[in-house]
Each structure stands twice: as C-alpha cells, then as structure tokens.
Amino acid sequence: MIIKNAKLYDPANGIEGEQSDIYITGDAVSDKENFAATGDDGEIVDATGLIAMPGALDIHSHLTAADEASRRFGFPPENFGSRAVAELYLSMGFTTIVEPGLRSGASFGNAPVRHLALQLARGSDDGLAPGFLTFKYVGSDGCEAFLSSDTVAHIPPPHIHLPDLGKGGSIQTLEKFLKRLGGRRCHLSHLAYYIFDSVKGKPVPRAKLAAEMISQYENVTFDLGPVSFGETFSLTADEELSRRIARTAKREIGRSDDFPYSTIKYNFRNDCYYDSIYWLAGMEFLLELKDISKASLSIDYPSGGHPSAYPFIIASLMEREKRERFASTLDGEALKNSTLMEVEKEFSIHEIASITRSSPARALLPEEAGSMNAAVIKRIGNLSAGSFADVALYSPSDDIQKMFAHPAVVVKGGSVANKV
C-alpha cells in the first residue's frame, strides 16, 4: 500500500505538516527503497489534502474490565461492551488501547484494536505474568508496595493510582509522593485528580502550580483529561474511592469476589460542582503544561466517562472559544474556582498528535532498549520504518470536533479498517 501526498504529523520523528508518501509492506511502514524492492505497488490511497498521523493510543482504558462489569452488573452492552467500544475507538483513529490493570491470567478479549495490558499488583513481590507490559499499583497500599520494591528495568515504568483521588488537598498527596520517588521511573494515572487544594471543604484546582511541580520530575510521565459528561459507571480497585463515590451518587456498590474492581453507576452532570470542577481541572492542567511530551490524553474509561467525548475534548483544547462556551454551562461556583477562562493557549494539530500518539508510546518504553517489551512498543505511535502500519487520515475542517470524530480513512496493520 502507498498513501500518497499526505500532510504528515509525526511528533516522534519531528515531522510537522510535511507533505509525504507513506509506504506500507505487510503490517509495517517501509522506506521507499525497501518498498520498491518488493516489486509490488499494492493499493494506492490518495491522501491529497488530507492530514496523516500515526494511529492514536489510549494509554488508560478499561476495555475488557468495563465489558465484564457491564455483563456482571447490568450496564448496557451497546454502550460499554468491549466490541462496541473498540469499534468506536477504531472509527476515531485509535488503533491501540492499554488496559491499566487486569489480574494475571485474565483474558484481554478479542477487539479490533491492538490491545495491551498491565497487571494489577497485589503486593511488592508479584511476578509479572506473560503477556503483560508492567504493573499497576493502586491506592495507599499500592504506592507503599511500589516505593518499597526494586524497579525492574526491563519492563515499562509501573503505573500508579495515588490515594485521595479528586479530594481537596490531593495536591499535597501528589507532592509527597513525588518527593519520595527518588530516581524511580513511573507513570501517574489520571493526574488531573491530584491537583486540588481544599477551600471551604471543596476541591479547587491549582493547575499552574501542579504543572510546574510535575515538570521538575523527568522520571515521571502521566495521563489525564477532563471527564466526559453523561451516564457511565466508576470502575476502581481503590476501595476508599469507591465508598466515597457511592456516598456522593447515593448508589450501591457492585462487587464480586472473583472480580478485582467495584462499580457504581454514575452520571456526570453539568450542574454538579464536583463533576464540573473535574472537567475544568483536566482542561486547565493540559493547557498549563509547558512541556507536553510526558502527557497522554485519557479520560480513564469508563470511570471518567465515554471515549466518544474525545473529539470534543480535542476541539476544546484547540479552540478557546469552544471550551469557554462549554465552561459557561457548568456549575457557577466551580467556574468561579477555576482559572480556565484566563488561559489563552490553544493546542496545535502537532500537539494533539503528541498527546495522543508519541507521548503515550514514549511513556510505555522500557529503560532497556533490548528488553522483551521494547520491540513492540517502539512500533506504536510513530511512522518510522518498521513501525506498525497504523495511520489515521483526517479531512481538514473548521469543525475540528467533526474532523476528529470521523477520519476519512483509518489503516490498521496495513489494511483499511475504516473509511468514511
């Protein structure tokens, strides 16, 4: 296959808007010389006028666990079934999903996207099971287990879910953890929930302060994003958080002895202070970052809402007027406690490509280039020769949300997977 005349954005290779042809042999990107040596021109995709990026990567999406929870606890499979959600991801140009925490021995499911997984750690001496990338440590006990263990260099940095998620004062929890890290590498999950001071008993974001703090730690990567409004359910192995959500939502907790997560039906509402402040905080923090190379866009599906919101989130990052118009529909007290309306920054297409492609792939890279996981991770999030032939082609439009919701063509593993 040849994708001809695309306007290419590939941050991993420093390419920003250059017109380029993309050569594909089998499931991999090829250089022109090696492609010519095959003697087979293959399928030609005319990408004249189209924007090309590597396939997107969601580094924090509970695809399999949400599917199992939807069957166990009665959430609609058409909204939360793994097949339906994976097909939605693919239709938006996401070709790889990372499941952030399954028990060893769990099946990753059969989805049309590339599906990687982390192992949910249950102690400092857990062994990494075959097929898993690295560990996920949850809550106070998990953080202590991580900090007391030796970091294994041949796996990607472990993912950390800190205690006090979404609480006033969580920025102090974040600061204490960062000071204890030493030289350890780690990836912090849903970081925007840990940037809150407590003012009159309510969480108030300190996005600029948190962005400056995290920039001092070269050994830390992170994912974050604003919540997605509407019906969803929380899915967490953090028992303290589960009890807190249940009290707020006035809902029963769904639990099962043979399932590592508890679940609670939830509805993110514009008129709720807490829901509004979580959207505002996620947006503020991303916009306040001076260096986005360590940041990955992710809402923590399903706990942060549905991935169908990604095109709106991307458009809101790129268009100040759009995000301010939406922010004005949120809880008034939350908006007053936010500095979002003062932030002028608008993301470029290249920066969007970074937080959805190159940055999450970089966050997964092991320290040792020759390690067992490095070969696979190096093929994701970029269009270097030898990388997976995952390409999303977008039609430029003044309607950025529509543009990212409906790519003109999605190629996964060298085959056209979706075409508008």
C-alpha positions in Angstrom: 0.0 0.0 0.0 1.1 3.6 -0.7 -0.6 6.5 1.0 0.2 9.4 -1.4 0.6 13.1 -0.8 -0.4 13.2 2.9 0.3 16.2 5.1 2.1 14.3 7.9 2.2 15.0 11.6 4.6 12.5 13.3 6.0 14.1 16.5 8.1 11.1 17.4 10.2 11.9 14.2 9.9 15.6 14.4 7.6 15.8 11.4 5.1 18.7 11.4 2.9 19.2 8.4 5.3 17.9 5.7 3.8 16.5 2.5 4.9 12.9 2.3 4.1 9.4 0.9 3.7 6.6 3.4 4.9 3.1 2.2 3.4 0.0 3.7 4.6 -3.6 3.3 2.5 -6.2 5.2 1.7 -4.8 8.6 4.6 -2.4 8.8 5.7 1.0 7.5 8.5 0.7 4.9 11.0 3.1 3.5 10.8 3.9 -0.2 13.8 1.8 -1.2 12.7 -1.4 0.5 9.1 -1.0 -0.7 10.4 -0.6 -4.3 12.4 -3.8 -3.8 9.2 -5.8 -3.3 8.1 -5.0 -6.9 4.5 -4.7 -5.8 2.9 -1.2 -5.7 -0.1 -2.6 -3.9 -3.2 -0.5 -3.1 -2.9 3.3 -3.5 -4.7 5.7 -1.2 -4.8 9.2 -2.5 -4.3 11.4 0.6 -4.0 14.7 -1.3 -5.3 17.4 1.0 -5.6 15.1 4.0 -3.8 15.2 7.3 -2.0 12.0 8.3 -1.0 10.8 11.8 0.1 7.5 13.3 -2.8 5.6 14.8 -3.8 7.0 18.2 -3.1 5.3 21.5 -5.2 5.5 24.7 -2.9 4.6 27.5 -5.6 4.2 30.1 -8.8 2.5 29.0 -10.5 -0.4 30.9 -11.9 -2.0 27.8 -12.0 -5.7 29.0 -12.9 -4.9 32.6 -15.7 -2.5 31.6 -17.1 -5.2 29.3 -17.1 -7.7 32.1 -18.6 -5.2 34.6 -21.3 -4.4 32.1 -22.3 -8.1 32.0 -22.0 -8.6 35.7 -23.8 -5.5 36.9 -26.2 -4.7 34.1 -24.7 -1.8 32.3 -25.9 -1.5 28.6 -23.6 -3.6 26.3 -24.2 -1.3 23.4 -22.5 1.5 25.4 -19.9 -0.5 27.4 -19.4 -3.8 25.6 -15.7 -4.2 24.5 -16.5 -4.9 20.9 -18.7 -1.8 20.5 -16.3 0.5 22.3 -13.3 -0.9 20.4 -15.1 -0.3 17.1 -15.8 3.3 18.2 -12.1 3.8 19.1 -11.1 2.5 15.7 -13.6 4.7 13.9 -12.0 7.7 15.6 -8.4 6.7 14.6 -7.4 5.0 17.8 -5.6 1.7 16.9 -4.1 0.7 20.3 -5.6 0.5 23.8 -3.7 -0.1 27.0 -5.8 -1.9 29.7 -4.5 -0.4 33.0 -4.8 -3.3 35.4 -6.0 -6.9 35.0 -5.4 -9.9 37.2 -2.7 -12.3 35.9 -4.4 -15.0 33.9 -7.2 -12.7 32.7 -8.2 -12.7 29.1 -7.6 -9.5 27.2 -10.6 -10.1 25.0 -10.9 -10.1 21.2 -11.1 -6.5 20.0 -10.5 -4.9 16.6 -7.9 -2.5 18.1 -4.4 -3.6 19.3 -4.9 -4.4 23.0 -2.1 -4.3 25.6 -2.5 -4.8 29.3 -0.9 -4.0 32.7 -1.0 -6.4 35.6 -2.8 -5.3 38.7 -0.2 -5.6 41.5 -1.3 -7.2 44.8 2.0 -7.0 46.7 5.6 -6.0 46.3 6.7 -9.4 45.3 4.2 -10.1 42.5 5.7 -11.7 39.4 4.9 -10.2 36.0 2.8 -12.7 34.1 3.5 -13.4 30.4 1.8 -11.0 28.0 1.5 -8.1 30.5 3.6 -4.9 29.9 4.1 -3.8 33.5 2.4 -3.4 36.9 -0.4 -1.1 38.0 -0.3 -0.1 41.7 -3.5 1.3 43.3 -4.1 3.4 46.4 -2.1 3.8 49.6 -1.1 0.1 49.9 -0.1 0.0 46.3 2.0 3.1 46.5 3.9 1.7 49.5 4.4 -1.6 47.7 5.8 0.3 44.7 8.1 2.5 46.7 9.5 -0.4 48.8 10.2 -2.6 45.8 13.1 -2.6 43.3 12.1 -1.2 39.9 12.8 -3.8 37.2 14.4 -2.0 34.3 13.3 -4.5 31.6 9.7 -3.6 31.9 8.0 -0.2 31.2 7.5 2.2 34.1 4.8 0.9 36.5 1.5 2.8 36.6 0.5 4.4 39.8 -3.0 5.3 41.1 -2.4 7.6 44.1 -4.7 7.8 47.1 -7.0 10.8 47.7 -8.2 10.9 44.0 -10.4 14.0 43.4 -10.2 15.2 47.0 -9.4 18.7 48.3 -5.7 18.5 49.4 -4.8 15.9 46.9 -2.0 18.2 45.5 -0.2 17.6 48.8 -0.6 13.8 48.3 1.0 14.3 44.9 3.8 16.4 46.2 4.7 13.9 49.0 4.7 11.0 46.5 7.0 12.8 44.0 9.5 13.7 46.8 9.7 10.0 47.8 10.2 8.8 44.3 14.0 9.2 44.2 15.2 8.1 40.8 12.4 5.6 40.1 10.5 5.9 36.8 6.7 5.7 37.0 3.6 6.7 35.1 0.9 8.5 37.1 -2.7 7.7 36.2 -5.4 10.4 35.8 -3.1 13.1 37.2 -5.7 15.9 37.0 -7.5 14.5 40.0 -4.4 15.2 42.2 -4.1 19.0 41.7 -6.7 20.2 44.2 -6.4 22.4 47.3 -9.2 22.4 49.8 -11.1 25.7 50.1 -14.2 25.7 52.4 -14.3 22.0 52.2 -14.3 21.7 48.4 -11.6 20.8 45.9 -10.2 23.8 44.0 -7.7 23.2 41.2 -4.2 24.5 41.3 -3.3 23.6 37.7 -0.5 26.0 37.1 1.2 25.1 40.4 0.8 21.4 39.7 2.1 21.8 36.1 5.2 23.5 37.4 5.7 20.8 40.1 5.4 17.8 37.7 7.8 19.5 35.2 10.6 19.1 37.8 10.5 15.3 37.6 12.0 13.9 34.4 11.4 10.3 35.5 7.6 10.8 35.6 5.0 10.5 32.8 1.3 10.8 33.2 -2.2 10.6 31.7 -5.1 13.0 32.2 -8.1 14.6 30.7 -11.4 16.2 31.6 -14.4 14.0 32.4 -17.0 13.1 29.8 -20.5 14.2 30.8 -23.4 11.7 30.7 -24.2 8.2 32.0 -21.3 5.9 32.9 -20.0 3.9 35.9 -17.0 4.0 38.1 -14.6 1.1 37.9 -12.0 1.0 40.5 -9.8 -1.1 42.8 -9.5 1.8 45.2 -11.9 0.9 48.0 -11.8 4.3 49.7 -12.6 6.0 46.4 -15.4 3.5 45.7 -17.1 4.2 49.1 -16.8 8.0 48.5 -18.4 7.8 45.0 -21.2 5.6 46.4 -22.0 8.2 49.1 -22.0 11.1 46.5 -24.0 9.2 43.9 -26.3 7.6 46.5 -25.9 4.3 44.7 -25.0 0.8 45.8 -21.5 -0.6 45.1 -21.4 -3.6 42.7 -18.8 -6.1 44.0 -17.9 -9.7 43.2 -15.3 -11.9 44.9 -13.8 -13.0 41.6 -13.6 -9.5 40.1 -10.9 -7.0 41.2 -13.0 -3.9 40.7 -16.0 -2.4 42.4 -18.5 -0.5 40.2 -21.1 2.3 40.8 -23.5 3.7 38.3 -22.8 7.4 37.8 -24.0 10.4 35.8 -21.6 13.3 35.2 -23.8 16.4 35.3 -23.1 20.0 34.2 -24.9 21.4 37.3 -22.8 19.4 39.8 -19.9 21.2 41.4 -17.6 18.2 41.6 -18.3 17.0 38.1 -17.8 20.5 36.7 -14.5 21.0 38.6 -13.1 17.7 37.3 -13.8 18.8 33.7 -12.3 22.2 34.4 -9.2 20.8 36.1 -8.4 18.3 33.4 -8.7 21.0 30.7 -6.7 23.6 32.8 -3.8 21.2 33.6 -3.3 20.2 30.0 -3.3 23.8 28.8 -0.9 24.9 31.6 1.8 22.4 30.8 4.9 23.9 29.3 6.2 20.5 28.1 3.5 18.1 26.9 6.0 15.4 25.9 5.2 13.5 29.1 1.4 14.0 28.9 -1.1 11.5 27.4 -4.7 12.3 26.8 -7.0 9.8 28.5 -10.3 10.0 30.5 -9.9 6.7 32.3 -12.8 5.0 30.5 -15.4 4.2 31.9 -14.8 6.0 35.3 -14.2 9.3 33.6 -17.0 8.8 31.0 -17.3 7.5 27.5 -14.5 7.8 24.9 -17.0 9.2 22.4 -16.1 12.6 24.0 -12.5 12.6 22.7 -13.2 14.6 19.6 -15.0 17.3 21.7 -12.1 17.3 24.2 -9.6 17.7 21.4 -11.6 20.5 19.8 -11.9 22.3 23.2 -8.1 22.1 23.6 -7.6 23.6 20.1 -10.3 26.3 20.3 -10.5 28.7 23.2 -14.0 30.0 22.2 -15.4 26.4 22.2 -14.1 25.5 25.6 -15.2 28.8 27.2 -18.7 28.4 25.7 -19.0 25.0 27.2 -17.4 26.0 30.5 -20.1 28.7 30.9 -22.7 25.9 31.0 -21.1 24.3 34.1 -21.7 24.9 37.8 -21.2 28.6 38.6 -19.2 28.0 41.8 -16.9 25.6 40.0 -16.3 28.0 37.2 -15.5 30.8 39.7 -13.0 28.5 41.4 -11.3 27.8 38.1 -8.8 29.8 36.1 -9.7 28.2 32.7 -11.2 31.4 31.3 -7.9 33.2 31.8 -5.9 30.6 29.7 -5.2 31.8 26.2 -3.3 28.7 24.9 -4.8 26.7 22.0 -3.3 23.4 21.1 -1.9 22.9 17.6 -2.6 19.8 15.5 1.0 18.7 16.2 0.5 19.0 19.9 -2.7 16.9 19.6 -0.7 14.3 17.7 1.8 14.3 20.6 -0.6 13.7 23.5 -2.5 11.0 21.6 0.4 9.3 19.8 4.1 9.9 20.5 3.8 10.8 24.2 1.8 7.7 25.4 4.1 5.4 23.3 7.1 7.1 24.9 5.7 6.6 28.3 5.5 2.8 27.7 9.1 2.4 26.6 11.2 0.3 28.9 14.6 1.7 30.1 16.4 -1.1 28.3 16.1 -0.9 24.5 16.6 -4.6 24.1 14.1 -5.7 26.6 11.2 -8.1 25.9 8.6 -5.3 25.5 10.6 -2.6 23.8 10.4 -4.2 20.3 6.6 -4.0 20.3 6.3 -0.5 22.0 8.8 1.0 19.5 6.4 0.1 16.7 3.5 2.2 18.2 2.8 5.9 18.0 5.1 6.7 15.1 5.6 6.1 11.4 9.2 5.2 11.3 10.2 2.3 9.0 9.3 -0.9 10.8 6.6 0.6 12.9 3.0 -0.8 12.8 1.2 0.5 9.7 -1.4 2.3 11.7 -2.4 5.5 10.1 -5.3 7.9 10.5 -6.2 10.3 7.7 -8.3 13.4 8.5 -10.0 15.9 6.2 -9.1 19.4 7.4 -12.2 21.3 8.6 -13.3 24.3 10.5 -15.3 21.8 12.6 -12.5 20.2 14.5 -14.7 18.1 16.6 -16.3 16.5 13.5 -12.8 16.1 11.9 -11.5 14.0 14.7 -14.8 12.1 15.2 -14.8 10.9 11.6 -11.4 10.3 10.0 -11.5 9.9 6.2 -9.5 6.7 6.4 -8.1 4.6 9.2 -5.5 2.0 8.4 -4.6 -0.6 11.0 -1.8 -3.1 10.5 -1.6 -2.3 6.8 -5.3 -2.8 6.0 -8.0 -0.2 5.6 -10.1 -0.7 8.8 -12.5 2.2 8.4 -13.4 4.6 5.6 -15.9 7.5 5.5 
